Amino acid sequence: GNFRQTMTNRQTIGYALAAGSVQGVLFGYVFCSQQIFTEIYRLGHYFPLAFAVIAIGIAVAGFLNSRIVGRFGMRVISHAALIAQLIVSVIMLATALAGWLPLALFMLLAAASLFMFGLIFSNFSALAMEPQGHIAGTASSLFGSVTTLLGILIGTIIGQHFNGTLVPLATGAFLSSLLALLVV
């Protein structure tokens, strides 16, 4: 009964699908990052450093979110961040298709994307659980399963389409962000 109640609640399942879609962008980046930094940008043994610099975006988002969520609310923050994520992905896609995505710009866009992910995912998780207080354990477990499986599926599709360019990652980020926005 708890499973059915969780899966049939529009708010819970909607935010789970949107969060999973956005998580697919994160997984796609993780799955492609070594090839991006070593094959496209030729960073070699500096790959872990570049990866870490971009990951700072999530940490900063978590800290910032804890400071502003009481003032602006989860919905405003996460929805604005999702729109910003879509804009970042459009810029990345346009520059990747044009063949002009230098390392500095890619790192800036990727860090911005992970920053938005940090604002989106934590708030989507809380919004999904909002109507599930009485069955929070079951709902939270199901939310985690749905978002992770969807994220892995999307991330794997993005990773399998890596072709030596940033176009598959940028396309996947755009489509996933658009899908999340449509669901929300």
TIRO-2110 file (N, C-alpha, C; in Angstrom, 1 decimal):
// TIRO-2110
0.8, -1.2, 0.0, N, 1, A
0.0, 0.0, 0.0, CA, 1, A
0.9, 1.3, 0.0, C, 1, A
1.9, 1.3, 0.8, N, 2, A
2.8, 2.4, 0.9, CA, 2, A
3.5, 2.6, -0.5, C, 2, A
3.9, 1.5, -1.1, N, 3, A
4.5, 1.6, -2.4, CA, 3, A
3.6, 2.3, -3.4, C, 3, A
2.3, 1.8, -3.5, N, 4, A
1.3, 2.3, -4.4, CA, 4, A
1.0, 3.8, -4.1, C, 4, A
0.9, 4.1, -2.8, N, 5, A
0.7, 5.5, -2.4, CA, 5, A
1.8, 6.4, -2.9, C, 5, A
3.0, 6.0, -2.8, N, 6, A
4.2, 6.8, -3.2, CA, 6, A
4.2, 6.9, -4.7, C, 6, A
4.0, 5.9, -5.4, N, 7, A
4.0, 5.9, -6.9, CA, 7, A
2.9, 6.6, -7.5, C, 7, A
1.8, 6.8, -6.8, N, 8, A
0.6, 7.4, -7.4, CA, 8, A
0.5, 8.9, -7.0, C, 8, A
1.3, 9.4, -6.2, N, 9, A
1.3, 10.8, -5.8, CA, 9, A
2.0, 11.6, -6.8, C, 9, A
1.3, 12.5, -7.5, N, 10, A
1.8, 13.3, -8.6, CA, 10, A
3.1, 14.1, -8.1, C, 10, A
3.0, 14.7, -7.0, N, 11, A
4.1, 15.5, -6.5, CA, 11, A
5.4, 14.7, -6.3, C, 11, A
5.2, 13.5, -5.6, N, 12, A
6.3, 12.7, -5.3, CA, 12, A
6.9, 12.1, -6.6, C, 12, A
6.1, 11.5, -7.4, N, 13, A
6.7, 10.8, -8.6, CA, 13, A
7.2, 11.8, -9.6, C, 13, A
6.5, 13.0, -9.7, N, 14, A
6.9, 14.0, -10.6, CA, 14, A
8.3, 14.5, -10.3, C, 14, A
8.5, 14.8, -9.0, N, 15, A
9.9, 15.3, -8.6, CA, 15, A
10.9, 14.2, -8.6, C, 15, A
10.5, 12.9, -8.4, N, 16, A
11.4, 11.8, -8.6, CA, 16, A
11.9, 11.7, -10.0, C, 16, A
10.9, 11.8, -11.0, N, 17, A
11.3, 11.7, -12.4, CA, 17, A
12.2, 12.9, -12.8, C, 17, A
11.9, 14.1, -12.3, N, 18, A
12.7, 15.2, -12.7, CA, 18, A
14.0, 15.1, -12.1, C, 18, A
14.1, 14.7, -10.8, N, 19, A
15.4, 14.6, -10.1, CA, 19, A
16.3, 13.5, -10.8, C, 19, A
15.6, 12.4, -11.2, N, 20, A
16.4, 11.3, -11.9, CA, 20, A
16.9, 11.8, -13.2, C, 20, A
16.1, 12.6, -13.9, N, 21, A
16.6, 13.2, -15.2, CA, 21, A
17.8, 14.1, -15.0, C, 21, A
17.7, 14.9, -14.0, N, 22, A
18.8, 15.8, -13.7, CA, 22, A
20.0, 15.1, -13.2, C, 22, A
19.8, 14.0, -12.5, N, 23, A
20.9, 13.2, -12.0, CA, 23, A
21.6, 12.5, -13.2, C, 23, A
20.8, 12.2, -14.2, N, 24, A
21.4, 11.6, -15.4, CA, 24, A
22.5, 12.5, -16.0, C, 24, A
22.3, 13.8, -15.9, N, 25, A
23.3, 14.8, -16.4, CA, 25, A
24.6, 14.6, -15.6, C, 25, A
24.4, 14.5, -14.3, N, 26, A
25.6, 14.3, -13.4, CA, 26, A
26.3, 13.0, -13.8, C, 26, A
25.5, 11.9, -13.9, N, 27, A
26.2, 10.6, -14.2, CA, 27, A
26.8, 10.6, -15.6, C, 27, A
26.1, 11.3, -16.6, N, 28, A
26.7, 11.4, -17.9, CA, 28, A
28.1, 12.1, -17.8, C, 28, A
28.1, 13.2, -17.1, N, 29, A
29.4, 13.9, -16.9, CA, 29, A
30.5, 13.0, -16.2, C, 29, A
30.1, 12.3, -15.2, N, 30, A
31.0, 11.4, -14.5, CA, 30, A
31.5, 10.3, -15.4, C, 30, A
30.6, 9.7, -16.2, N, 31, A
30.9, 8.6, -17.1, CA, 31, A
31.8, 9.1, -18.3, C, 31, A
31.7, 10.3, -18.7, N, 32, A
32.5, 10.8, -19.8, CA, 32, A
33.7, 11.6, -19.4, C, 32, A
33.8, 12.0, -18.1, N, 33, A
34.8, 13.0, -17.7, CA, 33, A
36.3, 12.6, -18.0, C, 33, A
36.6, 11.3, -17.8, N, 34, A
38.0, 10.9, -18.1, CA, 34, A
38.4, 11.1, -19.6, C, 34, A
37.5, 10.7, -20.4, N, 35, A
37.7, 10.9, -21.9, CA, 35, A
37.7, 12.3, -22.2, C, 35, A
36.9, 13.1, -21.6, N, 36, A
36.8, 14.5, -22.0, CA, 36, A
38.1, 15.2, -21.6, C, 36, A
38.6, 14.9, -20.4, N, 37, A
39.8, 15.6, -19.9, CA, 37, A
41.1, 15.0, -20.5, C, 37, A
41.1, 13.7, -20.8, N, 38, A
42.4, 13.1, -21.3, CA, 38, A
42.4, 13.1, -22.8, C, 38, A
41.3, 12.9, -23.5, N, 39, A
41.3, 12.8, -24.9, CA, 39, A
41.0, 14.1, -25.6, C, 39, A
40.1, 14.9, -25.1, N, 40, A
39.7, 16.1, -25.8, CA, 40, A
40.7, 17.2, -25.4, C, 40, A
40.8, 17.4, -24.1, N, 41, A
41.7, 18.5, -23.6, CA, 41, A
43.1, 18.1, -23.2, C, 41, A
43.4, 16.8, -23.3, N, 42, A
44.8, 16.3, -23.2, CA, 42, A
45.4, 16.8, -21.8, C, 42, A
44.7, 16.6, -20.7, N, 43, A
45.2, 17.0, -19.4, CA, 43, A
46.0, 15.9, -18.8, C, 43, A
45.9, 14.7, -19.3, N, 44, A
46.7, 13.6, -18.7, CA, 44, A
46.5, 13.5, -17.2, C, 44, A
47.6, 13.5, -16.5, N, 45, A
47.6, 13.3, -15.0, CA, 45, A
46.9, 14.4, -14.3, C, 45, A
46.6, 15.5, -14.9, N, 46, A
45.9, 16.6, -14.3, CA, 46, A
44.3, 16.4, -14.3, C, 46, A
43.9, 15.3, -14.9, N, 47, A
42.5, 15.0, -14.9, CA, 47, A
41.8, 15.1, -13.5, C, 47, A
42.4, 14.4, -12.5, N, 48, A
41.7, 14.5, -11.2, CA, 48, A
41.6, 15.9, -10.6, C, 48, A
42.6, 16.7, -10.9, N, 49, A
42.5, 18.1, -10.4, CA, 49, A
41.4, 18.9, -11.1, C, 49, A
41.2, 18.7, -12.4, N, 50, A
40.2, 19.4, -13.2, CA, 50, A
38.8, 18.8, -12.7, C, 50, A
38.7, 17.5, -12.5, N, 51, A
37.5, 16.9, -12.0, CA, 51, A
37.1, 17.5, -10.7, C, 51, A
38.0, 17.6, -9.8, N, 52, A
37.8, 18.2, -8.4, CA, 52, A
37.4, 19.6, -8.5, C, 52, A
38.0, 20.4, -9.3, N, 53, A
37.7, 21.8, -9.4, CA, 53, A
36.2, 22.0, -9.8, C, 53, A
35.8, 21.2, -10.8, N, 54, A
34.4, 21.3, -11.2, CA, 54, A
33.4, 20.8, -10.1, C, 54, A
33.8, 19.8, -9.4, N, 55, A
32.9, 19.3, -8.3, CA, 55, A
32.7, 20.3, -7.2, C, 55, A
33.5, 21.3, -7.1, N, 56, A
33.3, 22.3, -6.1, CA, 56, A
31.9, 22.9, -6.2, C, 56, A
31.4, 23.0, -7.4, N, 57, A
30.1, 23.5, -7.7, CA, 57, A
29.0, 22.9, -6.8, C, 57, A
29.0, 21.6, -6.6, N, 58, A
28.0, 21.0, -5.8, CA, 58, A
28.2, 21.4, -4.3, C, 58, A
29.4, 21.4, -3.8, N, 59, A
29.7, 21.8, -2.5, CA, 59, A
29.2, 23.2, -2.2, C, 59, A
29.5, 24.1, -3.1, N, 60, A
29.1, 25.5, -2.9, CA, 60, A
27.6, 25.6, -2.9, C, 60, A
26.9, 24.8, -3.8, N, 61, A
25.4, 24.9, -3.9, CA, 61, A
24.8, 24.4, -2.6, C, 61, A
25.4, 23.3, -2.0, N, 62, A
24.8, 22.8, -0.7, CA, 62, A
24.9, 23.8, 0.4, C, 62, A
26.1, 24.5, 0.5, N, 63, A
26.3, 25.5, 1.5, CA, 63, A
25.3, 26.7, 1.3, C, 63, A
25.2, 27.2, 0.0, N, 64, A
24.4, 28.3, -0.3, CA, 64, A
22.9, 27.9, -0.1, C, 64, A
22.5, 26.7, -0.5, N, 65, A
21.1, 26.3, -0.3, CA, 65, A
20.7, 26.3, 1.2, C, 65, A
21.6, 25.9, 2.0, N, 66, A
21.3, 25.9, 3.5, CA, 66, A
21.1, 27.3, 4.0, C, 66, A
21.7, 28.3, 3.4, N, 67, A
21.6, 29.7, 3.8, CA, 67, A
20.3, 30.4, 3.3, C, 67, A
19.9, 30.0, 2.1, N, 68, A
18.8, 30.7, 1.4, CA, 68, A
17.4, 30.0, 1.4, C, 68, A
17.4, 28.7, 1.7, N, 69, A
16.2, 28.0, 1.5, CA, 69, A
15.1, 28.5, 2.4, C, 69, A
15.4, 28.9, 3.6, N, 70, A
14.4, 29.5, 4.5, CA, 70, A
13.8, 30.8, 4.0, C, 70, A
14.6, 31.5, 3.3, N, 71, A
14.1, 32.8, 2.8, CA, 71, A
13.3, 32.7, 1.5, C, 71, A
13.8, 31.9, 0.6, N, 72, A
13.1, 31.8, -0.8, CA, 72, A
12.2, 30.6, -1.0, C, 72, A
12.5, 29.5, -0.3, N, 73, A
11.7, 28.3, -0.4, CA, 73, A
12.3, 27.3, -1.4, C, 73, A
12.0, 26.1, -1.2, N, 74, A
12.6, 25.0, -2.0, CA, 74, A
12.1, 25.1, -3.4, C, 74, A
10.8, 25.4, -3.6, N, 75, A
10.3, 25.4, -5.0, CA, 75, A
10.9, 26.5, -5.8, C, 75, A
11.0, 27.7, -5.3, N, 76, A
11.5, 28.8, -6.1, CA, 76, A
13.0, 28.5, -6.4, C, 76, A
13.8, 28.1, -5.4, N, 77, A
15.2, 27.8, -5.7, CA, 77, A
15.4, 26.7, -6.7, C, 77, A
14.7, 25.6, -6.5, N, 78, A
14.9, 24.5, -7.4, CA, 78, A
14.4, 24.7, -8.8, C, 78, A
13.3, 25.4, -8.9, N, 79, A
12.8, 25.7, -10.3, CA, 79, A
13.6, 26.7, -11.0, C, 79, A
14.1, 27.7, -10.3, N, 80, A
15.0, 28.7, -10.9, CA, 80, A
16.3, 28.0, -11.3, C, 80, A
16.8, 27.1, -10.5, N, 81, A
18.1, 26.4, -10.8, CA, 81, A
17.9, 25.5, -12.0, C, 81, A
16.7, 24.9, -12.1, N, 82, A
16.4, 24.1, -13.3, CA, 82, A
16.4, 24.9, -14.6, C, 82, A
15.8, 26.0, -14.5, N, 83, A
15.8, 26.9, -15.7, CA, 83, A
17.2, 27.4, -16.0, C, 83, A
18.0, 27.7, -15.0, N, 84, A
19.4, 28.1, -15.2, CA, 84, A
20.2, 26.9, -15.8, C, 84, A
19.9, 25.7, -15.3, N, 85, A
20.6, 24.5, -15.8, CA, 85, A
20.3, 24.3, -17.3, C, 85, A
19.0, 24.5, -17.7, N, 86, A
18.7, 24.4, -19.1, CA, 86, A
19.4, 25.5, -19.9, C, 86, A
19.6, 26.7, -19.4, N, 87, A
20.3, 27.7, -20.1, CA, 87, A
21.8, 27.3, -20.2, C, 87, A
22.4, 26.8, -19.1, N, 88, A
23.8, 26.4, -19.2, CA, 88, A
23.9, 25.3, -20.2, C, 88, A
23.0, 24.4, -20.3, N, 89, A
23.1, 23.3, -21.2, CA, 89, A
22.9, 23.7, -22.7, C, 89, A
22.1, 24.7, -22.9, N, 90, A
22.0, 25.3, -24.2, CA, 90, A
23.3, 26.0, -24.7, C, 90, A
23.9, 26.7, -23.8, N, 91, A
25.2, 27.4, -24.1, CA, 91, A
26.2, 26.3, -24.4, C, 91, A
26.3, 25.2, -23.6, N, 92, A
27.2, 24.2, -23.8, CA, 92, A
27.0, 23.5, -25.2, C, 92, A
25.7, 23.2, -25.5, N, 93, A
25.4, 22.6, -26.7, CA, 93, A
25.7, 23.4, -27.9, C, 93, A
25.4, 24.7, -27.8, N, 94, A
25.7, 25.6, -29.0, CA, 94, A
27.2, 25.7, -29.2, C, 94, A
28.0, 25.9, -28.1, N, 95, A
29.4, 26.0, -28.3, CA, 95, A
30.0, 24.7, -28.8, C, 95, A
29.5, 23.5, -28.3, N, 96, A
30.0, 22.2, -28.7, CA, 96, A
29.7, 22.0, -30.2, C, 96, A
28.5, 22.3, -30.6, N, 97, A
28.1, 22.1, -32.0, CA, 97, A
29.0, 23.1, -32.9, C, 97, A
29.3, 24.2, -32.4, N, 98, A
30.1, 25.2, -33.2, CA, 98, A
31.6, 24.8, -33.2, C, 98, A
31.9, 23.8, -32.4, N, 99, A
33.3, 23.4, -32.3, CA, 99, A
34.2, 24.3, -31.5, C, 99, A
33.6, 25.2, -30.7, N, 100, A
34.3, 26.2, -29.9, CA, 100, A
34.0, 26.1, -28.5, C, 100, A
34.6, 25.1, -27.8, N, 101, A
34.4, 24.9, -26.3, CA, 101, A
35.7, 24.7, -25.7, C, 101, A
36.5, 25.8, -25.5, N, 102, A
37.8, 25.7, -24.9, CA, 102, A
37.7, 25.2, -23.4, C, 102, A
38.8, 24.7, -22.9, N, 103, A
38.8, 24.1, -21.6, CA, 103, A
38.2, 25.0, -20.5, C, 103, A
38.6, 26.3, -20.5, N, 104, A
38.2, 27.2, -19.5, CA, 104, A
36.7, 27.4, -19.5, C, 104, A
36.1, 27.5, -20.7, N, 105, A
34.7, 27.7, -20.8, CA, 105, A
33.9, 26.4, -20.4, C, 105, A
34.5, 25.2, -20.8, N, 106, A
33.9, 24.0, -20.5, CA, 106, A
33.9, 23.8, -18.9, C, 106, A
35.0, 24.1, -18.3, N, 107, A
35.0, 24.0, -16.8, CA, 107, A
34.1, 24.9, -16.2, C, 107, A
33.9, 26.1, -16.7, N, 108, A
33.0, 27.1, -16.1, CA, 108, A
31.5, 26.6, -16.3, C, 108, A
31.2, 26.1, -17.4, N, 109, A
29.9, 25.6, -17.7, CA, 109, A
29.6, 24.3, -16.9, C, 109, A
30.6, 23.4, -16.8, N, 110, A
30.4, 22.2, -16.0, CA, 110, A
30.2, 22.5, -14.6, C, 110, A
31.0, 23.4, -14.0, N, 111, A
30.9, 23.8, -12.6, CA, 111, A
29.5, 24.4, -12.4, C, 111, A
29.1, 25.3, -13.3, N, 112, A
27.8, 25.9, -13.2, CA, 112, A
26.7, 24.8, -13.2, C, 112, A
26.8, 23.8, -14.1, N, 113, A
25.9, 22.7, -14.1, CA, 113, A
25.8, 21.9, -12.8, C, 113, A
27.0, 21.6, -12.3, N, 114, A
27.0, 20.9, -11.0, CA, 114, A
26.5, 21.8, -9.9, C, 114, A
26.7, 23.0, -9.9, N, 115, A
26.1, 24.0, -8.9, CA, 115, A
24.6, 23.9, -9.0, C, 115, A
24.1, 24.0, -10.2, N, 116, A
22.6, 23.9, -10.3, CA, 116, A
22.1, 22.6, -9.9, C, 116, A
22.8, 21.5, -10.2, N, 117, A
22.4, 20.2, -9.7, CA, 117, A
22.3, 20.1, -8.2, C, 117, A
23.3, 20.8, -7.5, N, 118, A
23.3, 20.8, -6.1, CA, 118, A
22.0, 21.5, -5.5, C, 118, A
21.6, 22.6, -6.2, N, 119, A
20.4, 23.3, -5.8, CA, 119, A
19.1, 22.5, -6.1, C, 119, A
19.1, 21.9, -7.3, N, 120, A
18.0, 21.2, -7.7, CA, 120, A
17.7, 19.9, -6.9, C, 120, A
18.7, 19.0, -6.8, N, 121, A
18.5, 17.7, -6.3, CA, 121, A
18.0, 17.7, -4.9, C, 121, A
18.7, 18.4, -4.0, N, 122, A
18.3, 18.4, -2.6, CA, 122, A
16.9, 19.0, -2.4, C, 122, A
16.6, 20.0, -3.1, N, 123, A
15.2, 20.6, -3.0, CA, 123, A
14.1, 19.7, -3.6, C, 123, A
14.4, 19.1, -4.8, N, 124, A
13.5, 18.1, -5.4, CA, 124, A
13.2, 17.0, -4.4, C, 124, A
14.3, 16.5, -3.8, N, 125, A
14.1, 15.4, -2.8, CA, 125, A
13.2, 15.8, -1.7, C, 125, A
13.4, 17.0, -1.1, N, 126, A
12.5, 17.4, -0.1, CA, 126, A
11.1, 17.6, -0.6, C, 126, A
10.9, 18.2, -1.7, N, 127, A
9.6, 18.5, -2.3, CA, 127, A
8.9, 17.1, -2.6, C, 127, A
9.6, 16.1, -3.0, N, 128, A
9.0, 14.8, -3.3, CA, 128, A
8.5, 14.2, -2.0, C, 128, A
9.2, 14.4, -0.9, N, 129, A
8.8, 13.8, 0.4, CA, 129, A
7.8, 14.6, 1.1, C, 129, A
7.5, 15.8, 0.7, N, 130, A
6.6, 16.7, 1.4, CA, 130, A
5.2, 16.0, 1.7, C, 130, A
4.6, 15.4, 0.7, N, 131, A
3.3, 14.7, 1.1, CA, 131, A
3.4, 13.3, 1.6, C, 131, A
4.6, 12.9, 1.9, N, 132, A
4.8, 11.5, 2.3, CA, 132, A
5.3, 11.3, 3.8, C, 132, A
5.1, 12.3, 4.6, N, 133, A
5.6, 12.3, 6.0, CA, 133, A
5.2, 11.0, 6.7, C, 133, A
4.0, 10.5, 6.6, N, 134, A
3.6, 9.4, 7.3, CA, 134, A
4.2, 8.0, 6.8, C, 134, A
4.8, 8.0, 5.6, N, 135, A
5.4, 6.9, 5.1, CA, 135, A
6.8, 7.3, 4.6, C, 135, A
7.5, 8.2, 5.3, N, 136, A
8.7, 8.8, 4.8, CA, 136, A
9.8, 7.7, 4.5, C, 136, A
9.9, 6.7, 5.3, N, 137, A
11.0, 5.7, 5.0, CA, 137, A
10.8, 5.0, 3.7, C, 137, A
9.6, 4.5, 3.5, N, 138, A
9.3, 3.8, 2.2, CA, 138, A
9.4, 4.7, 1.0, C, 138, A
8.8, 5.9, 1.2, N, 139, A
8.8, 6.9, 0.1, CA, 139, A
10.2, 7.3, -0.2, C, 139, A
11.0, 7.5, 0.8, N, 140, A
12.4, 8.0, 0.5, CA, 140, A
13.2, 6.9, -0.2, C, 140, A
13.0, 5.6, 0.3, N, 141, A
13.7, 4.5, -0.4, CA, 141, A
13.3, 4.4, -1.8, C, 141, A
12.0, 4.5, -2.1, N, 142, A
11.6, 4.4, -3.5, CA, 142, A
12.1, 5.6, -4.3, C, 142, A
12.0, 6.8, -3.7, N, 143, A
12.5, 8.0, -4.4, CA, 143, A
14.0, 7.7, -4.8, C, 143, A
14.8, 7.3, -3.9, N, 144, A
16.2, 7.0, -4.1, CA, 144, A
16.4, 6.0, -5.2, C, 144, A
15.6, 4.9, -5.2, N, 145, A
15.7, 3.9, -6.3, CA, 145, A
15.3, 4.4, -7.6, C, 145, A
14.2, 5.2, -7.7, N, 146, A
13.8, 5.7, -9.0, CA, 146, A
14.8, 6.7, -9.5, C, 146, A
15.2, 7.6, -8.7, N, 147, A
16.2, 8.6, -9.2, CA, 147, A
17.5, 8.0, -9.6, C, 147, A
18.0, 7.1, -8.8, N, 148, A
19.3, 6.5, -9.2, CA, 148, A
19.2, 5.7, -10.5, C, 148, A
18.2, 4.9, -10.6, N, 149, A
18.0, 4.0, -11.8, CA, 149, A
17.8, 4.9, -13.0, C, 149, A
17.0, 5.9, -12.9, N, 150, A
16.8, 6.8, -14.1, CA, 150, A
18.1, 7.5, -14.4, C, 150, A
18.8, 8.0, -13.4, N, 151, A
20.0, 8.7, -13.6, CA, 151, A
21.1, 7.8, -14.2, C, 151, A
21.2, 6.6, -13.8, N, 152, A
22.1, 5.6, -14.4, CA, 152, A
21.8, 5.4, -15.8, C, 152, A
20.5, 5.2, -16.1, N, 153, A
20.0, 4.9, -17.5, CA, 153, A
20.4, 6.1, -18.4, C, 153, A
20.1, 7.3, -18.0, N, 154, A
20.4, 8.5, -18.8, CA, 154, A
21.9, 8.7, -18.9, C, 154, A
22.6, 8.5, -17.8, N, 155, A
24.0, 8.7, -17.8, CA, 155, A
24.7, 7.7, -18.7, C, 155, A
24.2, 6.5, -18.7, N, 156, A
24.8, 5.4, -19.5, CA, 156, A
24.6, 5.7, -21.0, C, 156, A
23.4, 6.2, -21.3, N, 157, A
23.1, 6.5, -22.7, CA, 157, A
24.1, 7.7, -23.1, C, 157, A
24.2, 8.7, -22.3, N, 158, A
25.1, 9.8, -22.6, CA, 158, A
26.6, 9.2, -22.8, C, 158, A
27.0, 8.4, -21.8, N, 159, A
28.4, 7.9, -21.9, CA, 159, A
28.6, 7.0, -23.1, C, 159, A
27.6, 6.2, -23.5, N, 160, A
27.8, 5.3, -24.6, CA, 160, A
27.9, 6.1, -25.9, C, 160, A
27.4, 7.3, -26.0, N, 161, A
27.4, 8.1, -27.2, CA, 161, A
28.6, 9.0, -27.3, C, 161, A
29.5, 8.9, -26.3, N, 162, A
30.8, 9.7, -26.4, CA, 162, A
31.5, 9.4, -27.7, C, 162, A
31.8, 10.4, -28.5, N, 163, A
32.4, 10.2, -29.8, CA, 163, A
33.6, 11.1, -30.0, C, 163, A
34.3, 11.4, -28.9, N, 164, A
35.5, 12.3, -29.0, CA, 164, A
35.2, 13.7, -29.0, C, 164, A
33.9, 14.1, -28.9, N, 165, A
33.5, 15.5, -28.8, CA, 165, A
32.6, 15.7, -27.6, C, 165, A
32.3, 17.0, -27.3, N, 166, A
31.4, 17.3, -26.2, CA, 166, A
29.9, 17.3, -26.6, C, 166, A
29.7, 17.0, -27.9, N, 167, A
28.3, 17.1, -28.3, CA, 167, A
27.4, 16.1, -27.6, C, 167, A
27.7, 14.8, -27.5, N, 168, A
26.8, 13.9, -26.8, CA, 168, A
26.5, 14.4, -25.3, C, 168, A
27.5, 14.8, -24.6, N, 169, A
27.3, 15.2, -23.2, CA, 169, A
26.4, 16.5, -23.2, C, 169, A
26.7, 17.4, -24.1, N, 170, A
25.9, 18.7, -24.1, CA, 170, A
24.4, 18.4, -24.6, C, 170, A
24.3, 17.5, -25.5, N, 171, A
23.0, 17.1, -26.0, CA, 171, A
22.2, 16.4, -24.9, C, 171, A
22.9, 15.5, -24.2, N, 172, A
22.2, 14.8, -23.1, CA, 172, A
21.8, 15.7, -22.0, C, 172, A
22.7, 16.7, -21.7, N, 173, A
22.4, 17.6, -20.6, CA, 173, A
21.2, 18.5, -21.0, C, 173, A
21.1, 18.9, -22.3, N, 174, A
20.0, 19.7, -22.7, CA, 174, A
18.7, 18.9, -22.7, C, 174, A
18.7, 17.7, -23.2, N, 175, A
17.5, 16.9, -23.3, CA, 175, A
17.0, 16.5, -21.9, C, 175, A
17.9, 16.2, -21.0, N, 176, A
17.6, 15.8, -19.7, CA, 176, A
17.0, 16.9, -18.9, C, 176, A
17.6, 18.1, -19.0, N, 177, A
17.2, 19.3, -18.3, CA, 177, A
15.8, 19.7, -18.9, C, 177, A
15.6, 19.6, -20.2, N, 178, A
14.3, 19.9, -20.8, CA, 178, A
13.2, 19.0, -20.3, C, 178, A
13.6, 17.7, -20.2, N, 179, A
12.6, 16.7, -19.7, CA, 179, A
12.2, 17.0, -18.3, C, 179, A
13.2, 17.3, -17.5, N, 180, A
13.0, 17.6, -16.1, CA, 180, A
12.0, 18.8, -16.0, C, 180, A
12.3, 19.8, -16.8, N, 181, A
11.5, 21.0, -16.7, CA, 181, A
10.0, 20.7, -17.2, C, 181, A
9.9, 19.9, -18.2, N, 182, A
8.5, 19.5, -18.6, CA, 182, A
7.8, 18.7, -17.6, C, 182, A
8.5, 17.9, -16.9, N, 183, A
7.9, 17.1, -15.8, CA, 183, A
7.4, 18.0, -14.7, C, 183, A
8.3, 18.9, -14.3, N, 184, A
8.0, 19.8, -13.2, CA, 184, A
6.9, 20.7, -13.6, C, 184, A
END
